[in-house]
Amino acid sequence: MKHKNAQQGLVNLFTSDSYRLLCLLLELQADTLEGPRVRESQEEIAALFHVSKGKLNPLMQGLVESGCIQKYRARSGYTVTPLGIDVVNAIGRLGKLSAK
């Protein structure tokens, strides 16, 4: 039962603003000498996502808690995890299937 609830939680999480935000973060992620990361601040991400920082903060926290992003370093950006990349790719494939 717990697995089914977790699965439903992921479906709910990624059929909304969280999925769109994850896609944006993946687009923003750039290679650095220390590895890939999103270097934009939360203020910059909020502006690009067209929401307030107050609306962005819980979305970012949800992505961190789901394991799709992780804090790069304190106050130094985020990294989209392999799980986050897999989620974007899987939902992208589902979108292509439903378009047929």
N, CA, C and O atoms as a Tinker XYZ file with bonds, in Angstrom:
   400  protein
     1  N      0.826000   -1.198000    0.000000    73     2
     2  CA     0.000000    0.000000    0.000000    64     1     3
     3  C      0.864000    1.253000    0.000000    63     2     4     5
     4  O      0.552000    2.240000   -0.667000    81     3
     5  N      1.967000    1.199000    0.766000    73     3     6
     6  CA     2.838000    2.360000    0.847000    64     5     7
     7  C      3.416000    2.710000   -0.524000    63     6     8     9
     8  O      3.505000    3.887000   -0.872000    81     7
     9  N      3.811000    1.691000   -1.312000    73     7    10
    10  CA     4.366000    1.925000   -2.641000    64     9    11
    11  C      3.342000    2.610000   -3.553000    63    10    12    13
    12  O      3.679000    3.525000   -4.304000    81    11
    13  N      2.103000    2.157000   -3.474000    73    11    14
    14  CA     1.048000    2.745000   -4.305000    64    13    15
    15  C      0.847000    4.219000   -3.941000    63    14    16    17
    16  O      0.687000    5.058000   -4.827000    81    15
    17  N      0.855000    4.535000   -2.646000    73    15    18
    18  CA     0.715000    5.932000   -2.219000    64    17    19
    19  C      1.888000    6.771000   -2.696000    63    18    20    21
    20  O      1.701000    7.909000   -3.126000    81    19
    21  N      3.101000    6.220000   -2.626000    73    19    22
    22  CA     4.283000    6.940000   -3.098000    64    21    23
    23  C      4.188000    7.181000   -4.598000    63    22    24    25
    24  O      4.525000    8.260000   -5.085000    81    23
    25  N      3.733000    6.179000   -5.318000    73    23    26
    26  CA     3.584000    6.303000   -6.764000    64    25    27
    27  C      2.546000    7.380000   -7.098000    63    26    28    29
    28  O      2.771000    8.206000   -7.983000    81    27
    29  N      1.422000    7.370000   -6.398000    73    27    30
    30  CA     0.390000    8.384000   -6.620000    64    29    31
    31  C      0.923000    9.767000   -6.278000    63    30    32    33
    32  O      0.608000   10.746000   -6.955000    81    31
    33  N      1.738000    9.846000   -5.218000    73    31    34
    34  CA     2.347000   11.118000   -4.841000    64    33    35
    35  C      3.238000   11.655000   -5.938000    63    34    36    37
    36  O      3.231000   12.856000   -6.211000    81    35
    37  N      4.013000   10.778000   -6.577000    73    35    38
    38  CA     4.866000   11.225000   -7.683000    64    37    39
    39  C      4.033000   11.681000   -8.867000    63    38    40    41
    40  O      4.360000   12.678000   -9.510000    81    39
    41  N      2.954000   10.955000   -9.160000    73    39    42
    42  CA     2.083000   11.365000  -10.262000    64    41    43
    43  C      1.513000   12.754000   -9.988000    63    42    44    45
    44  O      1.532000   13.620000  -10.862000    81    43
    45  N      1.007000   12.965000   -8.776000    73    43    46
    46  CA     0.457000   14.274000   -8.424000    64    45    47
    47  C      1.521000   15.357000   -8.474000    63    46    48    49
    48  O      1.273000   16.468000   -8.942000    81    47
    49  N      2.705000   15.021000   -7.989000    73    47    50
    50  CA     3.782000   15.996000   -7.936000    64    49    51
    51  C      4.187000   16.449000   -9.330000    63    50    52    53
    52  O      4.450000   17.633000   -9.542000    81    51
    53  N      4.242000   15.535000  -10.271000    73    51    54
    54  CA     4.803000   15.866000  -11.573000    64    53    55
    55  C      3.775000   16.088000  -12.672000    63    54    56    57
    56  O      4.118000   16.054000  -13.854000    81    55
    57  N      2.543000   16.310000  -12.306000    73    55    58
    58  CA     1.543000   16.689000  -13.300000    64    57    59
    59  C      1.129000   18.134000  -13.072000    63    58    60    61
    60  O      0.025000   18.540000  -13.434000    81    59
    61  N      2.010000   18.892000  -12.480000    73    59    62
    62  CA     1.664000   20.253000  -12.111000    64    61    63
    63  C      2.867000   21.166000  -12.293000    63    62    64    65
    64  O      3.758000   20.902000  -13.100000    81    63
    65  N      2.868000   22.239000  -11.526000    73    63    66
    66  CA     3.957000   23.210000  -11.573000    64    65    67
    67  C      5.301000   22.570000  -11.241000    63    66    68    69
    68  O      6.332000   23.012000  -11.747000    81    67
    69  N      5.308000   21.549000  -10.411000    73    67    70
    70  CA     6.572000   20.907000  -10.035000    64    69    71
    71  C      7.277000   20.317000  -11.245000    63    70    72    73
    72  O      8.492000   20.454000  -11.387000    81    71
    73  N      6.525000   19.665000  -12.114000    73    71    74
    74  CA     7.133000   19.092000  -13.319000    64    73    75
    75  C      7.658000   20.192000  -14.231000    63    74    76    77
    76  O      8.770000   20.096000  -14.751000    81    75
    77  N      6.872000   21.217000  -14.419000    73    75    78
    78  CA     7.328000   22.323000  -15.270000    64    77    79
    79  C      8.569000   22.982000  -14.687000    63    78    80    81
    80  O      9.472000   23.365000  -15.431000    81    79
    81  N      8.625000   23.118000  -13.373000    73    79    82
    82  CA     9.794000   23.689000  -12.723000    64    81    83
    83  C     11.003000   22.773000  -12.898000    63    82    84    85
    84  O     12.106000   23.254000  -13.159000    81    83
    85  N     10.815000   21.482000  -12.759000    73    83    86
    86  CA    11.908000   20.538000  -12.949000    64    85    87
    87  C     12.461000   20.647000  -14.369000    63    86    88    89
    88  O     13.675000   20.611000  -14.569000    81    87
    89  N     11.576000   20.778000  -15.349000    73    87    90
    90  CA    12.020000   20.957000  -16.743000    64    89    91
    91  C     12.840000   22.239000  -16.888000    63    90    92    93
    92  O     13.876000   22.241000  -17.554000    81    91
    93  N     12.384000   23.321000  -16.270000    73    91    94
    94  CA    13.122000   24.587000  -16.327000    64    93    95
    95  C     14.494000   24.433000  -15.688000    63    94    96    97
    96  O     15.493000   24.888000  -16.246000    81    95
    97  N     14.552000   23.802000  -14.533000    73    95    98
    98  CA    15.835000   23.617000  -13.853000    64    97    99
    99  C     16.788000   22.781000  -14.697000    63    98   100   101
   100  O     17.990000   23.044000  -14.727000    81    99
   101  N     16.257000   21.785000  -15.375000    73    99   102
   102  CA    17.100000   20.959000  -16.239000    64   101   103
   103  C     17.642000   21.790000  -17.398000    63   102   104   105
   104  O     18.797000   21.625000  -17.793000    81   103
   105  N     16.816000   22.681000  -17.945000    73   103   106
   106  CA    17.274000   23.578000  -19.010000    64   105   107
   107  C     18.343000   24.543000  -18.514000    63   106   108   109
   108  O     19.289000   24.853000  -19.237000    81   107
   109  N     18.192000   25.016000  -17.284000    73   107   110
   110  CA    19.137000   25.975000  -16.716000    64   109   111
   111  C     20.446000   25.334000  -16.274000    63   110   112   113
   112  O     21.468000   26.010000  -16.161000    81   111
   113  N     20.414000   24.034000  -16.026000    73   111   114
   114  CA    21.607000   23.362000  -15.514000    64   113   115
   115  C     22.739000   23.459000  -16.538000    63   114   116   117
   116  O     22.553000   23.171000  -17.720000    81   115
   117  N     23.896000   23.866000  -16.066000    73   115   118
   118  CA    25.063000   24.028000  -16.931000    64   117   119
   119  C     26.243000   23.268000  -16.349000    63   118   120   121
   120  O     26.337000   23.074000  -15.137000    81   119
   121  N     27.128000   22.846000  -17.217000    73   119   122
   122  CA    28.346000   22.179000  -16.758000    64   121   123
   123  C     29.292000   23.200000  -16.157000    63   122   124   125
   124  O     29.507000   24.275000  -16.718000    81   123
   125  N     29.848000   22.856000  -15.023000    73   123   126
   126  CA    30.865000   23.678000  -14.377000    64   125   127
   127  C     32.070000   22.788000  -14.113000    63   126   128   129
   128  O     32.012000   21.580000  -14.343000    81   127
   129  N     33.137000   23.360000  -13.643000    73   127   130
   130  CA    34.327000   22.567000  -13.325000    64   129   131
   131  C     34.032000   21.525000  -12.257000    63   130   132   133
   132  O     34.662000   20.467000  -12.228000    81   131
   133  N     33.078000   21.817000  -11.379000    73   131   134
   134  CA    32.725000   20.898000  -10.304000    64   133   135
   135  C     31.543000   20.007000  -10.653000    63   134   136   137
   136  O     31.056000   19.278000   -9.789000    81   135
   137  N     31.073000   20.043000  -11.881000    73   135   138
   138  CA    29.942000   19.225000  -12.303000    64   137   139
   139  C     28.753000   20.084000  -12.670000    63   138   140   141
   140  O     28.796000   21.304000  -12.508000    81   139
   141  N     27.679000   19.460000  -13.169000    73   139   142
   142  CA    26.506000   20.221000  -13.593000    64   141   143
   143  C     25.768000   20.827000  -12.409000    63   142   144   145
   144  O     25.658000   20.220000  -11.343000    81   143
   145  N     25.265000   22.039000  -12.620000    73   143   146
   146  CA    24.450000   22.666000  -11.580000    64   145   147
   147  C     23.688000   23.846000  -12.149000    63   146   148   149
   148  O     24.040000   24.406000  -13.187000    81   147
   149  N     22.629000   24.207000  -11.434000    73   147   150
   150  CA    21.840000   25.398000  -11.726000    64   149   151
   151  C     22.425000   26.505000  -10.866000    63   150   152   153
   152  O     22.392000   26.428000   -9.638000    81   151
   153  N     22.959000   27.529000  -11.507000    73   151   154
   154  CA    23.634000   28.577000  -10.745000    64   153   155
   155  C     22.716000   29.757000  -10.425000    63   154   156   157
   156  O     23.071000   30.604000   -9.605000    81   155
   157  N     21.555000   29.824000  -11.051000    73   155   158
   158  CA    20.631000   30.921000  -10.800000    64   157   159
   159  C     20.116000   30.879000   -9.367000    63   158   160   161
   160  O     19.926000   29.810000   -8.787000    81   159
   161  N     19.899000   32.053000   -8.819000    73   159   162
   162  CA    19.337000   32.159000   -7.469000    64   161   163
   163  C     17.845000   31.844000   -7.504000    63   162   164   165
   164  O     17.238000   31.776000   -8.573000    81   163
   165  N     17.263000   31.654000   -6.320000    73   163   166
   166  CA    15.821000   31.424000   -6.272000    64   165   167
   167  C     15.059000   32.624000   -6.823000    63   166   168   169
   168  O     14.016000   32.455000   -7.455000    81   167
   169  N     15.560000   33.818000   -6.595000    73   167   170
   170  CA    14.906000   35.011000   -7.147000    64   169   171
   171  C     14.907000   34.975000   -8.670000    63   170   172   173
   172  O     13.902000   35.292000   -9.305000    81   171
   173  N     16.041000   34.586000   -9.252000    73   171   174
   174  CA    16.137000   34.507000  -10.712000    64   173   175
   175  C     15.257000   33.387000  -11.261000    63   174   176   177
   176  O     14.604000   33.555000  -12.291000    81   175
   177  N     15.241000   32.250000  -10.577000    73   175   178
   178  CA    14.397000   31.135000  -11.012000    64   177   179
   179  C     12.927000   31.531000  -10.928000    63   178   180   181
   180  O     12.154000   31.239000  -11.841000    81   179
   181  N     12.536000   32.194000   -9.840000    73   179   182
   182  CA    11.147000   32.640000   -9.682000    64   181   183
   183  C     10.754000   33.575000  -10.817000    63   182   184   185
   184  O      9.650000   33.469000  -11.351000    81   183
   185  N     11.639000   34.486000  -11.190000    73   183   186
   186  CA    11.341000   35.422000  -12.288000    64   185   187
   187  C     11.194000   34.664000  -13.610000    63   186   188   189
   188  O     10.285000   34.953000  -14.388000    81   187
   189  N     12.063000   33.714000  -13.866000    73   187   190
   190  CA    11.984000   32.925000  -15.098000    64   189   191
   191  C     10.743000   32.045000  -15.129000    63   190   192   193
   192  O     10.196000   31.768000  -16.196000    81   191
   193  N     10.301000   31.608000  -13.954000    73   191   194
   194  CA     9.133000   30.732000  -13.837000    64   193   195
   195  C      7.835000   31.528000  -13.705000    63   194   196   197
   196  O      6.740000   30.965000  -13.709000    81   195
   197  N      7.979000   32.842000  -13.589000    73   195   198
   198  CA     6.836000   33.766000  -13.494000    64   197   199
   199  C      5.982000   33.528000  -12.248000    63   198   200   201
   200  O      4.753000   33.549000  -12.306000    81   199
   201  N      6.662000   33.302000  -11.122000    73   199   202
   202  CA     5.981000   33.166000   -9.829000    64   201   203
   203  C      6.761000   33.957000   -8.795000    63   202   204   205
   204  O      7.894000   34.375000   -9.036000    81   203
   205  N      6.144000   34.156000   -7.645000    73   203   206
   206  CA     6.849000   34.813000   -6.541000    64   205   207
   207  C      7.797000   33.814000   -5.886000    63   206   208   209
   208  O      7.656000   32.602000   -6.053000    81   207
   209  N      8.750000   34.335000   -5.149000    73   207   210
   210  CA     9.667000   33.462000   -4.418000    64   209   211
   211  C      8.887000   32.638000   -3.388000    63   210   212   213
   212  O      9.238000   31.490000   -3.117000    81   211
   213  N      7.827000   33.227000   -2.815000    73   211   214
   214  CA     6.987000   32.508000   -1.861000    64   213   215
   215  C      6.294000   31.303000   -2.476000    63   214   216   217
   216  O      6.114000   30.291000   -1.798000    81   215
   217  N      5.906000   31.384000   -3.727000    73   215   218
   218  CA     5.291000   30.240000   -4.429000    64   217   219
   219  C      6.366000   29.240000   -4.860000    63   218   220   221
   220  O      6.130000   28.032000   -4.864000    81   219
   221  N      7.544000   29.749000   -5.224000    73   219   222
   222  CA     8.616000   28.882000   -5.699000    64   221   223
   223  C      9.193000   28.011000   -4.584000    63   222   224   225
   224  O      9.500000   26.839000   -4.803000    81   223
   225  N      9.337000   28.578000   -3.402000    73   223   226
   226  CA    10.009000   27.888000   -2.309000    64   225   227
   227  C      9.421000   26.507000   -2.010000    63   226   228   229
   228  O     10.189000   25.548000   -1.940000    81   227
   229  N      8.096000   26.347000   -1.827000    73   227   230
   230  CA     7.569000   25.009000   -1.560000    64   229   231
   231  C      7.722000   24.059000   -2.750000    63   230   232   233
   232  O      7.866000   22.851000   -2.559000    81   231
   233  N      7.691000   24.587000   -3.963000    73   231   234
   234  CA     7.900000   23.736000   -5.131000    64   233   235
   235  C      9.326000   23.184000   -5.141000    63   234   236   237
   236  O      9.543000   22.002000   -5.404000    81   235
   237  N     10.288000   24.054000   -4.852000    73   235   238
   238  CA    11.684000   23.625000   -4.794000    64   237   239
   239  C     11.861000   22.597000   -3.679000    63   238   240   241
   240  O     12.543000   21.589000   -3.865000    81   239
   241  N     11.254000   22.848000   -2.531000    73   239   242
   242  CA    11.369000   21.923000   -1.401000    64   241   243
   243  C     10.786000   20.560000   -1.756000    63   242   244   245
   244  O     11.351000   19.527000   -1.395000    81   243
   245  N      9.665000   20.555000   -2.457000    73   243   246
   246  CA     9.067000   19.289000   -2.889000    64   245   247
   247  C      9.979000   18.511000   -3.820000    63   246   248   249
   248  O     10.063000   17.286000   -3.738000    81   247
   249  N     10.663000   19.225000   -4.707000    73   247   250
   250  CA    11.598000   18.558000   -5.615000    64   249   251
   251  C     12.807000   18.012000   -4.859000    63   250   252   253
   252  O     13.316000   16.942000   -5.192000    81   251
   253  N     13.263000   18.739000   -3.849000    73   251   254
   254  CA    14.372000   18.251000   -3.023000    64   253   255
   255  C     13.924000   16.995000   -2.271000    63   254   256   257
   256  O     14.635000   15.990000   -2.260000    81   255
   257  N     12.745000   17.053000   -1.643000    73   255   258
   258  CA    12.243000   15.919000   -0.858000    64   257   259
   259  C     11.996000   14.688000   -1.717000    63   258   260   261
   260  O     12.148000   13.565000   -1.238000    81   259
   261  N     11.617000   14.879000   -2.974000    73   259   262
   262  CA    11.383000   13.745000   -3.868000    64   261   263
   263  C     12.677000   13.150000   -4.393000    63   262   264   265
   264  O     12.670000   12.056000   -4.958000    81   263
   265  N     13.794000   13.856000   -4.215000    73   263   266
   266  CA    15.072000   13.369000   -4.704000    64   265   267
   267  C     15.376000   13.760000   -6.137000    63   266   268   269
   268  O     16.356000   13.286000   -6.712000    81   267
   269  N     14.555000   14.613000   -6.720000    73   267   270
   270  CA    14.756000   15.009000   -8.114000    64   269   271
   271  C     15.778000   16.132000   -8.272000    63   270   272   273
   272  O     16.396000   16.265000   -9.328000    81   271
   273  N     15.956000   16.930000   -7.237000    73   271   274
   274  CA    17.024000   17.921000   -7.224000    64   273   275
   275  C     17.691000   17.851000   -5.862000    63   274   276   277
   276  O     17.115000   17.353000   -4.895000    81   275
   277  N     18.897000   18.349000   -5.802000    73   275   278
   278  CA    19.568000   18.459000   -4.507000    64   277   279
   279  C     20.283000   19.787000   -4.459000    63   278   280   281
   280  O     20.682000   20.343000   -5.483000    81   279
   281  N     20.434000   20.280000   -3.254000    73   279   282
   282  CA    21.174000   21.520000   -3.080000    64   281   283
   283  C     22.619000   21.251000   -3.438000    63   282   284   285
   284  O     23.202000   20.258000   -3.002000    81   283
   285  N     23.197000   22.137000   -4.232000    73   283   286
   286  CA    24.574000   21.956000   -4.663000    64   285   287
   287  C     25.518000   22.209000   -3.498000    63   286   288   289
   288  O     26.325000   21.352000   -3.136000    81   287
   289  N     25.409000   23.352000   -2.939000    73   287   290
   290  CA    26.085000   23.752000   -1.705000    64   289   291
   291  C     25.165000   24.778000   -1.072000    63   290   292   293
   292  O     24.312000   25.357000   -1.744000    81   291
   293  N     25.334000   24.995000    0.186000    73   291   294
   294  CA    24.487000   25.995000    0.851000    64   293   295
   295  C     24.592000   27.312000    0.102000    63   294   296   297
   296  O     25.690000   27.840000   -0.073000    81   295
   297  N     23.475000   27.842000   -0.337000    73   295   298
   298  CA    23.359000   29.134000   -1.000000    64   297   299
   299  C     24.148000   29.199000   -2.311000    63   298   300   301
   300  O     24.604000   30.271000   -2.709000    81   299
   301  N     24.309000   28.058000   -2.977000    73   299   302
   302  CA    25.112000   28.062000   -4.194000    64   301   303
   303  C     24.474000   27.288000   -5.339000    63   302   304   305
   304  O     25.190000   26.801000   -6.214000    81   303
   305  N     23.173000   27.161000   -5.360000    73   303   306
   306  CA    22.522000   26.521000   -6.486000    64   305   307
   307  C     22.040000   25.112000   -6.216000    63   306   308   309
   308  O     22.087000   24.618000   -5.090000    81   307
   309  N     21.578000   24.482000   -7.275000    73   307   310
   310  CA    20.975000   23.154000   -7.215000    64   309   311
   311  C     21.538000   22.293000   -8.326000    63   310   312   313
   312  O     22.108000   22.791000   -9.297000    81   311
   313  N     21.369000   20.991000   -8.163000    73   311   314
   314  CA    21.725000   20.017000   -9.191000    64   313   315
   315  C     20.496000   19.161000   -9.450000    63   314   316   317
   316  O     19.853000   18.694000   -8.510000    81   315
   317  N     20.167000   18.952000  -10.722000    73   315   318
   318  CA    19.114000   18.011000  -11.070000    64   317   319
   319  C     19.738000   16.623000  -10.992000    63   318   320   321
   320  O     20.745000   16.351000  -11.647000    81   319
   321  N     19.147000   15.755000  -10.199000    73   319   322
   322  CA    19.697000   14.415000   -9.971000    64   321   323
   323  C     19.373000   13.492000  -11.150000    63   322   324   325
   324  O     18.537000   13.826000  -11.990000    81   323
   325  N     20.031000   12.337000  -11.209000    73   323   326
   326  CA    19.654000   11.361000  -12.241000    64   325   327
   327  C     18.167000   10.993000  -12.176000    63   326   328   329
   328  O     17.537000   10.791000  -13.215000    81   327
   329  N     17.601000   10.904000  -10.964000    73   327   330
   330  CA    16.168000   10.635000  -10.844000    64   329   331
   331  C     15.358000   11.749000  -11.508000    63   330   332   333
   332  O     14.402000   11.471000  -12.231000    81   331
   333  N     15.732000   13.000000  -11.269000    73   331   334
   334  CA    15.029000   14.120000  -11.883000    64   333   335
   335  C     15.088000   14.066000  -13.397000    63   334   336   337
   336  O     14.094000   14.333000  -14.072000    81   335
   337  N     16.240000   13.725000  -13.925000    73   335   338
   338  CA    16.397000   13.596000  -15.381000    64   337   339
   339  C     15.518000   12.464000  -15.897000    63   338   340   341
   340  O     14.878000   12.603000  -16.939000    81   339
   341  N     15.481000   11.341000  -15.175000    73   339   342
   342  CA    14.636000   10.210000  -15.569000    64   341   343
   343  C     13.156000   10.594000  -15.565000    63   342   344   345
   344  O     12.409000   10.199000  -16.460000    81   343
   345  N     12.735000   11.358000  -14.566000    73   343   346
   346  CA    11.335000   11.797000  -14.484000    64   345   347
   347  C     10.976000   12.647000  -15.695000    63   346   348   349
   348  O      9.937000   12.431000  -16.318000    81   347
   349  N     11.829000   13.611000  -16.035000    73   347   350
   350  CA    11.569000   14.473000  -17.195000    64   349   351
   351  C     11.486000   13.626000  -18.464000    63   350   352   353
   352  O     10.581000   13.811000  -19.278000    81   351
   353  N     12.422000   12.706000  -18.630000    73   351   354
   354  CA    12.424000   11.864000  -19.828000    64   353   355
   355  C     11.196000   10.959000  -19.889000    63   354   356   357
   356  O     10.597000   10.803000  -20.953000    81   355
   357  N     10.817000   10.362000  -18.759000    73   355   358
   358  CA     9.667000    9.454000  -18.736000    64   357   359
   359  C      8.369000   10.195000  -19.031000    63   358   360   361
   360  O      7.545000    9.718000  -19.811000    81   359
   361  N      8.185000   11.336000  -18.423000    73   359   362
   362  CA     6.947000   12.087000  -18.677000    64   361   363
   363  C      6.946000   12.622000  -20.100000    63   362   364   365
   364  O      5.893000   12.708000  -20.733000    81   363
   365  N      8.120000   12.983000  -20.606000    73   363   366
   366  CA     8.211000   13.394000  -22.011000    64   365   367
   367  C      7.776000   12.271000  -22.954000    63   366   368   369
   368  O      7.067000   12.507000  -23.931000    81   367
   369  N      8.214000   11.041000  -22.644000    73   367   370
   370  CA     7.797000    9.900000  -23.466000    64   369   371
   371  C      6.300000    9.669000  -23.364000    63   370   372   373
   372  O      5.653000    9.366000  -24.366000    81   371
   373  N      5.742000    9.807000  -22.175000    73   371   374
   374  CA     4.295000    9.653000  -22.007000    64   373   375
   375  C      3.531000   10.711000  -22.809000    63   374   376   377
   376  O      2.494000   10.429000  -23.410000    81   375
   377  N      4.063000   11.920000  -22.803000    73   375   378
   378  CA     3.434000   12.994000  -23.568000    64   377   379
   379  C      3.417000   12.692000  -25.049000    63   378   380   381
   380  O      2.437000   12.982000  -25.734000    81   379
   381  N      4.489000   12.114000  -25.544000    73   379   382
   382  CA     4.555000   11.741000  -26.971000    64   381   383
   383  C      3.560000   10.628000  -27.292000    63   382   384   385
   384  O      2.939000   10.634000  -28.354000    81   383
   385  N      3.409000    9.667000  -26.367000    73   383   386
   386  CA     2.460000    8.589000  -26.588000    64   385   387
   387  C      1.026000    9.104000  -26.625000    63   386   388   389
   388  O      0.224000    8.654000  -27.443000    81   387
   389  N      0.706000   10.035000  -25.751000    73   387   390
   390  CA    -0.671000   10.543000  -25.703000    64   389   391
   391  C     -0.971000   11.454000  -26.876000    63   390   392   393
   392  O     -2.140000   11.689000  -27.181000    81   391
   393  N      0.049000   11.974000  -27.544000    73   391   394
   394  CA    -0.159000   12.851000  -28.694000    64   393   395
   395  C     -0.474000   12.056000  -29.957000    63   394   396   397
   396  O     -0.962000   12.608000  -30.943000    81   395
   397  N     -0.188000   10.749000  -29.916000    73   395   398
   398  CA    -0.411000    9.904000  -31.110000    64   397   399
   399  C     -1.854000    9.561000  -31.291000    63   398   400
   400  O     -2.208000    8.862000  -32.241000    81   399
